[in-house]
Amino acid sequence: MLLLAACKNKTELPPDVGYAYAPVVLGKYIVYDVDSTVYDDFNKDTTYYKYRIKEKLEENYTDNQGREGIRLVRYIKMYDSTVSYENIPWIVKDVWIYTKTNTTLEVVEEDVRFTKLVFPVSDKVTWNGNAHNTIGEWEYKYAYYDSQENINGTTFDKVLQVTQKDDKGLNVIHREYFIEKFAKDVGLVYKEIKDLYSNTPTIDPITHQVVPVEQRITKGVIYKMTYITHGYE
């Protein structure tokens, strides 16, 4: 009996709290396609942006709280219809700070700190993703986790979605939708932002429902960042 108990203890694994959703291996990079649409009500025009972003964990860093983090260097290639991306050099765009603790993943973007993930991952947990900045309280939550998902032609066995904000607006003139998706052993694989305004609510003559803001945009932005590939350098 003692032998059986010893064998059982040896095979028991610690609980999976979701750390693999935020790898911290130096040299790891992810490449994304980015599409952004900006609606300008002042100039009455719409501008489309298309480019690629490469995010690479490059160097260890100690933050202002004495915690170990990593410099996340972001490179950019602007789209050019006459030249393939492979023939366009990467240019440094930003340097962010990526800090993973036993309980959180925090990323400093343009000097603004966001709490991207909390551990353990659970559908019962919510947290203020803006607890360390001045944007105002947003209740982040896990919409799902450990779910198989195909993103841009790549199937990931385990993906989670963080819904940062999903607000249609009480006055139906402002639509806010912010989500990020992470894949185990990879990291961030998808990001979407909708921050849209419309001055005049419109009623659909057939359904008699208010037409969604996305179909009557006055100003705002739609931003999508989608995984292409990842690796190590």
N, C-alpha and C positions, 0 to 999 in steps of 0.2 A: 504493500500500500504506500509506503514511504517513497519507493522508487517511482510508482505511478504519479504521485503528487509532484515529485521533482521534475519529471518529464513534462507534466502539464504546465508547470510554472515556466519552464524554458521555452515553450512554444507560444505562450500568450504574448500578444503584441500590445504595445501601448496604444491608447485610443488615438484615432486620426483626428487632429484638431484643424487640419486644413493648411498647414504650413507650406505644403507643396504648391499651393496656388500662388505663392510669392517667392520664387527661387532667388537666392542671393549669391550666385556664382559669378565671380569676376570674369569678364570677357563674354558673358552671355549677351546676345543682342536679339532684337525683334525688329522686323521691317514691316511697315504698314503703308497701305494706300490711304490717302486722305482726300475727301471731297467736302468742300464747304460752299454753301450758298448764302450770300448776304443780301438781304432785302433792305434797301435804303429809301425811306419815305421822304427824306429831304430832297434828294436828287431824282426821285421817282425812277430808280433803276435797280437792276438785280445783277450782282457780280458773282461769277463762279470761279472757285479756286480748286486746283488739282495739283497734288504733289505727293512725294513719298517722305516718310519719316523713318529714321533708324534710331532706336533707343538702345544704348549699350551701357552695361554696368562696368565702369572703367577703373575706379580707384576707391580704396577705403577712405573713410572720412569720419571725423569725430564732430558731432553737432554741438550746438551751444548749451546742451544739457549734459554733455559728457557721454553721450550714447554713440555707439558705433553705427555708422551708416555707410552708404556707398554713393559716389558721384555717378549720376545717371546722365550721360552725355547724349544729347539729341542732335542728330544730323538731318539735313533736308536736301531734297532734290526737287526743283520745280519742274512741272510737266512742260514738255516742249513737243509739239506734234511732229516736228521735223527730226527729232533725235530720240533714240531709245534711251530709257532710263540707265541702261548698262553703260552708256557712253557719257553720262553726266556725272561729274564728281560730287561726292558728299561734301557739304559745307556745315560747319558747326552752327547750330541754331540756338541751343540753350544748354545750360548745365543745371540739372535739378538734383535734389538730394532724396535718396531712397533709404528709409530707415525701417527695419523690421525688428520688432521686439517679440517677447513671448505672448503678447496680447494684441498687438496691432501691426498694421503696415501703414506707415505714414510717408507721404511724398510731398516735398516742397516744390511747388511749381511757381516760377516767377515770384519767389519770396513769399508765397502763400502756402501754408501747411494744411494738407487735407489728410484725414484719417480714412484711407481707402478700404481697408479690411479690418475686421476684428476676429480674434481667435478665442475659443473654438468657433468654427463656422457652424451656424445653426439657423434654422428657419424661425426660431423663437426670439432671436436677438435683434435689437435695433440700436443705433448709436448716432450721435451728432457728428457727422463728417466734418463740420466746420468748428469743432470745439477749440481748435488752436488757431483760428483766424477770426476776422471781423465781418465776414459775409453775413452771418446770421444763422440761426439753427436750422439745419436740414436733417430730417430723420432718415438716415440710410437704413436699408434692410436687404436681406438676401431674398430675392424672388424665388430662386431655386439653387441647388448645388449638386455636385456629383452627377450631372446629367450629360449624356452624350449629345454632341451638337456638331453640325457641319457649319464651318465658317469660311466662306470664300473658297470652297472646294476642299478644305482640310477637315477631316473628322477628328474631333478630340473626344476621348473617352469620358473625361470628367471636366465639366464646365460649370461655373457659377455665375449668376448675374446679381450685381448690386444695383438696386434701384435707388438712386440718390434723391431724385425728385420726380414726381409724376402729378402735376397739378394742371388741371384744365381751366382753372380760374372761375371764381364764383360769378364774375360778370361776363364770362364767355368772350373776353377780348384778349386774354393772355394765356398762351400755352407754354408750359415748362415741362420738359421731359429730359432727364439726365440719367443715363445708365452706363455701366461698364461691365464687361465680361472678362473673366480670368479662367485660364485653363491650367490644370495641374501640370507641374514641371515645366511650364512655359511662362506664365504670367499673363499680363493684359493682352487680350486678343481682339477686343472690339470695344469701341466707345461711340456713343451717340448723344448728341445734344440737339434739342429743339427749344429755342427761346424766341417765341413768336408773338406778335401783336396784330390785332385788327381793330380798327376804330368802330366799325359798324356791324353788330350782330345781324345775321341774315337767316331767315326761316326758309327751310326747304318746302316748296309748295306741295310736294307729294307726301313726305313723311311728317311734315309740320314740326320737325325738330330743328334746333339751331345747327346751321352748317358749321362743321369743325373749323377752327381757326386756320388749320393747315390749308384749307381750300379758299381762304380769303385773306391772305397775308398782306399786311401793310408794311411792317418792318420786322427785323429780327434776323436770326441765323439758324441754319440747319448744318450740323457738322457731323461727319462720320469718319472714324478711323478704323480700318479693317486689316486684320492680320494677313500677311503674305507669306512670310517665312521667318525662321529663327535659327540661330546657331551659336557657335563659340569662336572667338578670335583670340 
